Amino acid sequence: MHPRNPYNEALDFKLLASKYPPLQAHVNQNGGIDFLDPAAQRALTKAILKTDFDLDVELPDDRLCPPVPNRLNYVLWIEDIVEATRKFTNPSRGVSGLDVGTGASAIYPLLCCRQNPIWKMFATEIDPTSLSRAQRNVSTNGLDGRIHISRATANDTDSSSPSSHIFGPLFADPNLEIDFTMCNPPFYSSAAEIHNSKTEKEDEAFSVCSGSTNEMIYSPPCSSSSSAVASSLPSPYAECEREGGEVAFVARMVEESLVKRGRCGWYTSMLGKMSSVPKIVGLLKAVGITNYAVTQFVQGQTRRWALGWSVGGCWRLPDAISRLSHLPSSHSLAKVQPSRTTLEYSLDKDPKTALHDTLEGAKLADILEVEKVASSTGVVVEFLVKARANTWSRAARRNLKQKAAQAPGDELRGPGEGTLKRKRGVDEGQGGSSAARKKGRVDGDHPTALEQDEYRMICTVFLLAPTRDLGEVASKRWTLRVQWVYGKDEDREMFEGFASHIERKVSQGA
Ligand SMILES: C[S@@+](CC[C@H](N)C(=O)[O-])C[C@H]1O[C@@H](n2cnc3c(N)ncnc32)[C@H](O)[C@@H]1O
């Protein structure tokens, strides 16, 4: 369960029914609801949407009835992903996303827009009946101006048509740039698999499922030759296609994301089966995508997973968003976790002064900038560090001085000594055309990146005070947290080197 999900506690159905009378008929004397009754499920979903989100939604009997707490988990995770980057770029800019296969309810765009007044959503749907019902739900709630739903065409039709692509709106409009995609894909490859999963209790065991074939089953067209890049990259995709169901569906997304690259900040999808997670992570790695995230949504007896990936983008997500916490190393998902971006060190002395001195020491005008930022709750002090080059190791400092000496008049100055023209020599390794640099981004990067392609590493450094509730010993210890925010794969070592430099200096008392 997402920590911000308000449905962490059992719902009081009687209280809810008092606010939404149509639910009353489905609440029994003990205050319970029969989750095996589809009408009761629909009434509950409508009651929650109306009472807590002011959304009036019609749910057809022959389509999936979305459980709100579960769908909200995914929306909250998407919010975390968007915020993780946006706070470093332009916090007031608009956000837009794409929901693939929005269903008859249009649940994700409706929740996204109600939760976030500045968001706009695109959505697609392949089933004409669901599409018109979804459109009606959007109009009923006065959200036509913020939610645009388009028809996706059959998965095996002419691939030159934008709508035959999973990310149809990105293919239809070459100027469209979005922050994220999301999707609850058809999980299964066949009716037989649905039957087997019910017997194995892998499915939502506590409730009935009114899903139609389109909603539940995906079997790819004979080969992926209809899709954008299949012919050039056959093998890892072929394996996923053979599997069918959600693995094949998300594999198509991965293919298309490699075509649309930085036109979307984060591509994401939910997964209904834990066994699908390593398969998709394997595919991401096989096609060279290393900046990805894995999470899990647990709601009562239902467990779902979600994956997110960024193509060519350098924004990094904190471990709390991108990794499953508390996984024993023997867990089958432990091996597919992305590399850490949050490094924490436990310190026994008050490190405030030492941290301040260490950062001052690393500061170098126009090469490494340090900015104190407003701290969030529980954080004693927080700094934003932006580096164009390594300034902290002895060798790096020597190197920088030599370069400065070779270019008279362009000498490097120390902290607080004013601005100097930046030397090209210190930022080697930066990719991207000069045109892209002028636009403020490296080719393939997230379009919202402003000036950060000028930096090789951006990270935040936090100090957390000792907490009382961790017991005698732990309560005396401070936590130094260094969070990688921005950087290319090849600069991971630079980030890790910086973090261990800070830790070493602070432990030594600077
Ligand atoms: C599991 S349902 C999810 C519905 C809704 N998003 C929800 O979470 O309740 C999957 C949806 O994807 C739609 N779908 C299947 N293939 C699609 C495609 N290629 N493009 C767009 N929608 C598709 C189905 O018709 C179905 O409505």
The ligand as an SDF file (V2000), in Angstrom:
LIG
                    3D

 27 29  0  0  0  0  0  0  0  0999 V2000
   -7.1140   -4.5360  -17.8400 C   0  0  0  0  0  0  0  0  0  0  0  0
   -8.0560   -3.3870  -18.7320 S   0  0  0  0  0  0  0  0  0  0  0  0
   -7.7500   -1.9180  -17.8230 C   0  0  0  0  0  0  0  0  0  0  0  0
   -8.8790   -0.9260  -17.8400 C   0  0  0  0  0  0  0  0  0  0  0  0
   -8.6710    0.2750  -16.9090 C   0  0  0  0  0  0  0  0  0  0  0  0
   -7.4840    0.9930  -17.2400 N   0  0  0  0  0  0  0  0  0  0  0  0
   -8.5870   -0.1730  -15.4580 C   0  0  0  0  0  0  0  0  0  0  0  0
   -7.4990   -0.1560  -14.8850 O   0  0  0  0  0  0  0  0  0  0  0  0
   -9.6110   -0.5550  -14.8970 O   0  0  0  0  0  0  0  0  0  0  0  0
   -7.1380   -3.2110  -20.2070 C   0  0  0  0  0  0  0  0  0  0  0  0
   -7.7660   -2.2550  -21.2140 C   0  0  0  0  0  0  0  0  0  0  0  0
   -6.8910   -2.1000  -22.3310 O   0  0  0  0  0  0  0  0  0  0  0  0
   -7.6710   -2.0770  -23.5270 C   0  0  0  0  0  0  0  0  0  0  0  0
   -6.7360   -2.4190  -24.6380 N   0  0  0  0  0  0  0  0  0  0  0  0
   -6.2820   -3.6230  -25.0540 C   0  0  0  0  0  0  0  0  0  0  0  0
   -5.4000   -3.4740  -26.0690 N   0  0  0  0  0  0  0  0  0  0  0  0
   -5.2660   -2.1500  -26.2720 C   0  0  0  0  0  0  0  0  0  0  0  0
   -4.4960   -1.3440  -27.1600 C   0  0  0  0  0  0  0  0  0  0  0  0
   -3.6590   -1.8640  -28.0300 N   0  0  0  0  0  0  0  0  0  0  0  0
   -4.5980    0.0010  -27.0820 N   0  0  0  0  0  0  0  0  0  0  0  0
   -5.4390    0.5830  -26.1840 C   0  0  0  0  0  0  0  0  0  0  0  0
   -6.2250   -0.1340  -25.3330 N   0  0  0  0  0  0  0  0  0  0  0  0
   -6.1300   -1.4780  -25.3740 C   0  0  0  0  0  0  0  0  0  0  0  0
   -8.7710   -3.0640  -23.2410 C   0  0  0  0  0  0  0  0  0  0  0  0
   -9.8860   -2.9030  -24.0750 O   0  0  0  0  0  0  0  0  0  0  0  0
   -9.0630   -2.7530  -21.7770 C   0  0  0  0  0  0  0  0  0  0  0  0
  -10.0350   -1.7600  -21.6510 O   0  0  0  0  0  0  0  0  0  0  0  0
  1  2  1  0
  2  3  1  0
  2 10  1  0
  3  4  1  0
  4  5  1  0
  5  6  1  0
  5  7  1  0
  7  8  2  0
  7  9  1  0
 10 11  1  0
 11 12  1  0
 11 26  1  0
 12 13  1  0
 13 14  1  0
 13 24  1  0
 14 15  1  0
 14 23  1  0
 15 16  2  0
 16 17  1  0
 17 18  1  0
 17 23  2  0
 18 19  1  0
 18 20  2  0
 20 21  1  0
 21 22  2  0
 22 23  1  0
 24 25  1  0
 24 26  1  0
 26 27  1  0
M  CHG  2   2   1   9  -1
M  END
$$$$
